């Protein structure tokens, strides 16, 4: 479960500049694939209703919600399965838009590179 959350967190932490409008707009109705340095893939669906769903390489599914704290900071809260303890939202700054067909590489939450791709459809 930790691996899927780290990969998902990396997805949302991977941008460095914000653009006008909704930075996640091109993700709605499409698929975001995050590939870790070890080759493990996490598929993420970001929805316009402010929810997300991640599917890990071992079949694990994590769902949650997000809110925009400001124009460039999104805060994510896991809702299913319910997180243990008193988990706080993960707030990530400097979110920016990417388009369908874009692929980019960034450092994940563990400092290792991850590759992110947005593909059309689900």
Backbone as ProteinMPNN parsed JSONL, in Angstrom:
{"seq_chain_A": "XXXXXXXXXXXXXXXXXXXXXXXXXXXXXXXXXXXXXXXXXXXXXXXXXXXXXXXXXXXXXXXXXXXXXXXXXXXXXXXXXXXXXXXXXXXXXXXXXXXXXXXXXXXXXXXXXXXXXXXXXX", "coords_chain_A": {"N_chain_A": [[0.833, -1.19, 0.0], [1.977, 1.207, 0.731], [3.768, 1.679, -1.36], [2.08, 2.241, -3.568], [0.881, 4.587, -2.676], [3.101, 6.282, -2.459], [3.906, 6.392, -5.13], [1.631, 7.539, -6.243], [1.617, 9.963, -4.884], [3.936, 11.008, -5.902], [3.171, 11.498, -8.514], [1.467, 13.706, -8.215], [3.199, 15.524, -7.158], [4.935, 16.238, -9.066], [5.182, 18.525, -10.704], [6.317, 21.836, -11.605], [5.595, 24.472, -12.195], [2.795, 26.598, -12.317], [-0.05, 26.952, -14.489], [-2.504, 29.085, -15.997], [-5.984, 28.522, -15.235], [-7.468, 25.253, -14.732], [-5.141, 23.066, -13.633], [-5.343, 20.284, -13.868], [-7.097, 19.692, -15.881], [-6.696, 18.381, -18.432], [-6.443, 15.797, -17.635], [-8.873, 14.733, -16.917], [-11.13, 12.19, -17.652], [-9.182, 10.778, -18.888], [-6.141, 8.758, -18.79], [-3.61, 8.495, -16.395], [-0.44, 7.335, -16.2], [1.969, 6.143, -14.051], [5.262, 5.313, -13.848], [7.535, 3.678, -11.924], [11.047, 3.754, -10.924], [11.729, 1.129, -10.663], [10.182, -0.129, -12.506], [7.577, -0.696, -11.808], [4.126, -0.031, -12.251], [1.614, 2.436, -11.78], [-1.695, 3.2, -12.231], [-3.603, 6.049, -12.636], [-6.641, 7.774, -12.204], [-7.926, 10.884, -12.574], [-10.53, 12.9, -11.6], [-13.054, 15.236, -12.625], [-14.895, 15.806, -10.663], [-13.494, 16.188, -8.39], [-12.314, 13.901, -7.321], [-10.149, 11.01, -7.069], [-8.618, 7.99, -8.301], [-6.516, 5.269, -7.819], [-4.745, 2.577, -9.255], [-2.775, -0.012, -8.356], [0.227, -1.996, -9.069], [-0.152, -4.519, -7.971], [-2.829, -4.933, -7.913], [-4.055, -3.404, -6.008], [-6.342, -0.91, -5.0], [-6.783, 2.487, -4.499], [-8.705, 5.153, -3.327], [-9.796, 8.582, -3.326], [-10.198, 12.076, -2.45], [-9.695, 15.441, -3.663], [-8.798, 18.87, -3.119], [-8.467, 22.266, -4.135], [-6.22, 24.25, -2.6], [-5.152, 26.696, -3.138], [-4.489, 28.52, -6.182], [-2.425, 26.955, -7.175], [-1.888, 24.866, -5.464], [-2.724, 21.683, -4.546], [-4.605, 19.578, -2.412], [-4.711, 16.328, -1.194], [-6.755, 13.683, -0.065], [-6.948, 10.503, 1.155], [-9.62, 8.233, 0.98], [-10.627, 5.642, 0.684], [-9.167, 2.573, 0.792], [-10.037, 3.452, 4.153], [-7.689, 5.554, 5.713], [-5.248, 4.613, 8.169], [-5.215, 5.664, 11.574], [-4.773, 9.149, 12.283], [-4.622, 10.438, 9.676], [-3.374, 13.066, 7.67], [-4.253, 15.387, 5.037], [-2.426, 15.291, 1.954], [-0.677, 17.869, 0.762], [0.267, 19.443, -2.166], [2.382, 21.588, -3.837], [2.784, 23.947, -6.569], [1.523, 22.894, -8.935], [1.045, 22.076, -12.353], [-0.278, 22.272, -15.698], [-0.415, 19.544, -17.991], [-0.52, 17.982, -21.21], [-2.651, 15.641, -23.035], [-0.919, 12.857, -24.183], [1.526, 13.756, -23.376], [4.674, 12.995, -21.856], [6.746, 12.81, -19.06], [9.56, 13.047, -16.808], [10.223, 12.899, -13.381], [11.429, 13.411, -10.008], [10.337, 11.128, -7.605], [8.514, 10.8, -4.474], [10.312, 9.404, -2.944], [12.695, 10.23, -3.906], [13.673, 8.926, -6.126], [13.65, 8.534, -9.717], [10.589, 8.89, -11.556], [8.421, 8.135, -14.262], [5.928, 9.802, -16.008], [2.899, 9.593, -17.788], [0.294, 10.858, -19.799], [-2.484, 9.46, -21.248], [-4.959, 9.21, -23.809], [-8.36, 8.595, -22.997], [-9.875, 5.969, -20.97]], "CA_chain_A": [[0.0, 0.0, 0.0], [2.859, 2.372, 0.786], [4.323, 1.914, -2.686], [1.082, 2.903, -4.405], [0.699, 5.949, -2.187], [4.286, 7.061, -2.839], [3.851, 6.632, -6.569], [0.565, 8.508, -6.472], [2.07, 11.251, -4.379], [4.926, 11.496, -6.857], [2.419, 12.038, -9.642], [0.947, 15.019, -7.903], [4.285, 16.4, -6.738], [5.903, 16.303, -10.117], [5.203, 19.709, -11.537], [7.056, 22.924, -10.982], [5.036, 25.788, -12.482], [1.353, 26.564, -12.571], [-0.571, 27.706, -15.612], [-3.856, 29.569, -15.723], [-7.028, 27.522, -15.369], [-7.372, 24.04, -13.936], [-3.973, 22.303, -14.071], [-5.648, 18.875, -14.09], [-8.165, 19.591, -16.873], [-6.432, 17.392, -19.48], [-6.455, 14.453, -17.042], [-10.246, 14.274, -16.754], [-11.537, 11.264, -18.699], [-7.991, 10.164, -19.464], [-5.385, 7.876, -17.898], [-2.267, 8.921, -16.016], [0.348, 6.166, -15.827], [3.195, 6.485, -13.347], [6.156, 4.168, -13.858], [8.639, 3.876, -11.001], [12.376, 3.375, -11.392], [11.781, -0.331, -10.648], [9.288, -0.62, -13.552], [6.206, -0.856, -11.316], [3.22, 0.983, -12.799], [0.392, 2.82, -11.087], [-2.618, 3.899, -13.115], [-4.386, 7.013, -11.869], [-7.722, 8.49, -12.856], [-8.252, 12.133, -11.881], [-11.882, 13.228, -12.041], [-13.472, 16.626, -12.486], [-15.677, 15.966, -9.438], [-12.517, 16.332, -7.315], [-11.951, 12.596, -6.791], [-9.119, 10.294, -7.815], [-8.555, 6.552, -8.071], [-5.232, 4.711, -8.243], [-4.668, 1.127, -9.349], [-1.379, -0.403, -8.233], [0.67, -3.163, -9.834], [-0.607, -5.754, -7.331], [-4.285, -4.923, -7.88], [-4.539, -2.525, -4.95], [-7.047, 0.293, -5.45], [-6.892, 3.542, -3.491], [-9.555, 6.243, -3.798], [-9.804, 9.74, -2.453], [-10.671, 13.364, -2.946], [-8.719, 16.524, -3.609], [-9.302, 20.24, -3.164], [-7.451, 23.268, -4.433], [-5.98, 25.158, -1.479], [-5.018, 27.958, -3.86], [-4.433, 28.278, -7.625], [-1.357, 26.031, -7.552], [-1.676, 23.859, -4.425], [-3.809, 20.705, -4.413], [-4.501, 18.752, -1.205], [-5.309, 15.027, -1.454], [-7.146, 12.92, 1.106], [-7.363, 9.131, 0.873], [-10.878, 7.898, 1.644], [-10.935, 4.225, 0.566], [-9.577, 2.241, 2.145], [-9.829, 4.522, 5.134], [-6.322, 5.519, 6.226], [-5.093, 4.321, 9.591], [-4.865, 6.788, 12.445], [-5.254, 10.5, 12.038], [-3.902, 10.864, 8.481], [-3.614, 14.424, 7.192], [-4.176, 15.514, 3.576], [-1.133, 15.537, 1.332], [-0.789, 19.094, -0.03], [1.365, 19.56, -3.112], [2.439, 22.916, -4.445], [3.34, 24.137, -7.902], [0.919, 22.01, -9.919], [0.895, 22.693, -13.664], [-0.98, 21.476, -16.7], [0.243, 18.754, -19.037], [-1.528, 17.586, -22.18], [-2.756, 14.247, -23.452], [0.238, 12.484, -24.999], [2.772, 14.186, -22.722], [5.422, 12.111, -20.972], [7.817, 13.543, -18.404], [10.209, 12.347, -15.713], [10.479, 13.718, -12.194], [11.773, 12.632, -8.829], [9.211, 10.749, -6.766], [8.605, 11.156, -3.059], [11.485, 8.747, -2.374], [13.87, 10.787, -4.567], [14.0, 8.159, -7.323], [12.894, 9.034, -10.864], [9.37, 8.255, -12.055], [7.971, 8.646, -15.557], [4.479, 10.023, -15.999], [2.336, 9.733, -19.129], [-1.156, 11.012, -19.913], [-2.983, 8.89, -22.494], [-6.368, 9.475, -24.051], [-9.336, 7.588, -22.598], [-9.658, 5.138, -19.778]], "C_chain_A": [[0.87, 1.242, 0.0], [3.404, 2.712, -0.584], [3.329, 2.658, -3.575], [0.868, 4.344, -3.962], [1.889, 6.822, -2.548], [4.272, 7.369, -4.321], [2.784, 7.66, -6.897], [0.955, 9.885, -6.014], [3.093, 11.851, -5.332], [4.234, 12.126, -8.054], [1.993, 13.469, -9.38], [2.04, 16.001, -7.52], [5.21, 16.747, -7.884], [5.975, 17.559, -10.951], [5.836, 20.885, -10.823], [6.495, 24.311, -11.238], [3.55, 25.661, -12.766], [1.008, 27.372, -13.81], [-1.99, 28.122, -15.259], [-4.873, 28.446, -15.937], [-6.792, 26.348, -14.438], [-6.187, 23.204, -14.429], [-4.263, 20.84, -14.388], [-6.662, 18.638, -15.201], [-7.915, 18.51, -17.921], [-6.427, 15.963, -18.947], [-7.866, 13.874, -16.949], [-10.655, 13.395, -17.934], [-10.384, 10.542, -19.354], [-7.262, 9.343, -18.401], [-4.001, 8.45, -17.655], [-1.539, 7.666, -15.54], [1.664, 6.638, -15.24], [4.05, 5.231, -13.292], [7.357, 4.478, -12.979], [9.955, 3.418, -11.59], [12.55, 1.861, -11.42], [10.862, -0.954, -11.698], [7.853, -0.819, -13.108], [5.347, 0.3, -11.821], [2.004, 1.181, -11.906], [-0.447, 3.596, -12.088], [-3.506, 4.784, -12.254], [-5.433, 7.663, -12.746], [-8.043, 9.7, -11.988], [-9.57, 12.616, -12.463], [-12.236, 14.68, -11.756], [-14.296, 16.863, -11.222], [-14.797, 15.988, -8.184], [-12.244, 15.007, -6.595], [-10.812, 12.022, -7.622], [-9.19, 8.824, -7.438], [-7.236, 6.051, -8.624], [-5.296, 3.195, -8.206], [-3.193, 0.749, -9.364], [-1.062, -1.681, -8.983], [0.196, -4.491, -9.245], [-2.124, -5.818, -7.206], [-4.886, -4.053, -6.787], [-5.207, -1.293, -5.552], [-7.164, 1.243, -4.265], [-7.727, 4.659, -4.103], [-9.486, 7.405, -2.82], [-10.357, 10.969, -3.129], [-9.52, 14.358, -2.925], [-9.441, 17.861, -3.659], [-8.143, 21.152, -3.52], [-7.361, 24.221, -3.25], [-5.817, 26.581, -2.0], [-4.843, 27.592, -5.33], [-3.397, 27.235, -8.035], [-1.101, 24.926, -6.534], [-2.911, 22.974, -4.308], [-3.55, 19.841, -3.184], [-5.336, 17.49, -1.402], [-5.568, 14.279, -0.155], [-7.601, 11.537, 0.664], [-8.63, 8.834, 1.661], [-11.18, 6.405, 1.642], [-9.718, 3.489, 0.023], [-9.269, 3.393, 3.103], [-8.412, 4.432, 5.682], [-6.305, 5.245, 7.729], [-4.76, 5.595, 10.353], [-5.497, 8.088, 12.023], [-4.521, 11.097, 10.841], [-4.328, 12.258, 8.046], [-3.587, 14.443, 5.664], [-2.74, 15.76, 3.129], [-1.3, 16.742, 0.42], [0.467, 19.272, -0.868], [1.272, 20.88, -3.857], [2.917, 22.837, -5.886], [2.812, 23.157, -8.94], [0.75, 22.751, -11.239], [0.241, 21.737, -14.637], [-0.005, 20.737, -17.604], [-0.859, 18.292, -19.965], [-1.551, 16.09, -22.433], [-1.6, 13.959, -24.413], [1.563, 12.897, -24.385], [3.348, 13.071, -21.858], [6.541, 12.93, -20.374], [8.357, 12.714, -17.245], [10.503, 13.331, -14.6], [10.957, 12.807, -11.076], [10.507, 12.364, -8.023], [9.451, 11.153, -5.326], [9.818, 10.528, -2.388], [12.779, 9.227, -3.018], [14.283, 10.055, -5.829], [13.126, 8.644, -8.482], [11.653, 8.201, -11.155], [9.03, 8.907, -13.385], [6.454, 8.696, -15.533], [4.018, 10.246, -17.427], [0.825, 9.93, -19.012], [-1.576, 10.453, -21.264], [-4.491, 9.123, -22.584], [-7.233, 8.296, -23.611], [-8.961, 6.825, -21.356], [-9.637, 3.72, -20.208]], "O_chain_A": [[0.541, 2.229, -0.659], [3.499, 3.885, -0.946], [3.706, 3.608, -4.262], [0.692, 5.228, -4.801], [1.711, 7.986, -2.908], [4.591, 8.487, -4.727], [2.997, 8.546, -7.724], [0.657, 10.873, -6.684], [3.114, 13.063, -5.544], [4.663, 13.167, -8.55], [2.146, 14.339, -10.237], [1.813, 17.211, -7.558], [6.179, 17.482, -7.692], [6.803, 17.625, -11.859], [5.887, 20.929, -9.593], [6.888, 25.255, -10.553], [3.114, 24.698, -13.398], [1.681, 28.348, -14.141], [-2.599, 27.578, -14.338], [-4.642, 27.532, -16.728], [-6.02, 26.434, -13.483], [-6.232, 22.684, -15.543], [-3.492, 20.212, -15.114], [-7.052, 17.496, -15.442], [-8.845, 17.783, -18.271], [-6.41, 15.014, -19.732], [-8.034, 12.655, -16.907], [-10.538, 13.81, -19.087], [-10.591, 9.768, -20.289], [-7.712, 9.246, -17.259], [-3.305, 8.843, -18.592], [-1.971, 7.014, -14.59], [2.383, 7.429, -15.849], [3.625, 4.206, -12.759], [8.107, 5.418, -13.245], [9.982, 2.769, -12.636], [13.424, 1.356, -12.125], [10.767, -2.178, -11.78], [6.987, -1.086, -13.941], [5.773, 1.455, -11.821], [1.446, 0.231, -11.355], [0.034, 4.538, -12.718], [-4.088, 4.33, -11.269], [-5.159, 8.055, -13.881], [-8.388, 9.561, -10.815], [-9.711, 12.728, -13.681], [-11.778, 15.271, -10.778], [-14.39, 17.998, -10.754], [-15.286, 15.828, -7.066], [-11.972, 14.998, -5.394], [-10.543, 12.481, -8.732], [-9.744, 8.456, -6.402], [-6.871, 6.362, -9.758], [-5.824, 2.6, -7.267], [-2.452, 1.137, -10.267], [-1.959, -2.368, -9.471], [0.148, -5.492, -9.959], [-2.652, -6.659, -6.479], [-6.108, -3.976, -6.66], [-4.694, -0.705, -6.503], [-7.586, 0.855, -3.176], [-7.5, 5.066, -5.242], [-9.162, 7.232, -1.645], [-10.907, 10.91, -4.228], [-8.506, 14.145, -2.26], [-10.553, 17.965, -4.178], [-6.984, 20.845, -3.24], [-8.324, 24.921, -2.938], [-6.28, 27.541, -1.385], [-5.04, 26.43, -5.686], [-3.482, 26.685, -9.133], [-0.185, 24.124, -6.72], [-4.005, 23.453, -4.009], [-2.419, 19.421, -2.94], [-6.519, 17.565, -1.734], [-4.722, 14.242, 0.739], [-8.543, 11.415, -0.119], [-8.718, 9.135, 2.851], [-11.915, 5.933, 2.509], [-9.284, 3.759, -1.097], [-8.359, 4.191, 2.876], [-7.972, 3.352, 6.076], [-7.233, 5.604, 8.454], [-4.1, 6.492, 9.828], [-6.602, 8.125, 11.481], [-3.873, 12.136, 10.963], [-5.515, 12.583, 8.057], [-2.948, 13.583, 5.057], [-1.946, 16.365, 3.85], [-1.992, 16.654, -0.594], [1.584, 19.254, -0.35], [0.237, 21.235, -4.421], [3.389, 21.8, -6.352], [3.586, 22.642, -9.747], [0.358, 23.917, -11.253], [0.218, 20.527, -14.413], [1.072, 21.232, -17.934], [-2.017, 18.214, -19.557], [-0.612, 15.367, -22.098], [-1.342, 14.728, -25.338], [2.617, 12.438, -24.824], [2.619, 12.31, -21.221], [7.22, 13.669, -21.087], [7.695, 11.795, -16.762], [10.969, 14.446, -14.837], [10.896, 11.583, -11.188], [9.706, 13.269, -7.789], [10.465, 11.771, -5.0], [10.309, 11.044, -1.384], [13.85, 8.699, -2.718], [15.17, 10.524, -6.542], [12.005, 9.107, -8.27], [11.66, 6.978, -11.02], [9.316, 10.084, -13.605], [5.788, 7.758, -15.095], [4.645, 10.983, -18.189], [0.16, 9.255, -18.226], [-1.096, 10.903, -22.305], [-5.189, 9.219, -21.575], [-6.876, 7.139, -23.831], [-7.89, 7.006, -20.775], [-9.468, 2.825, -19.379]]}, "name": "protein", "num_of_chains": 1, "seq": "XXXXXXXXXXXXXXXXXXXXXXXXXXXXXXXXXXXXXXXXXXXXXXXXXXXXXXXXXXXXXXXXXXXXXXXXXXXXXXXXXXXXXXXXXXXXXXXXXXXXXXXXXXXXXXXXXXXXXXXXXX"}
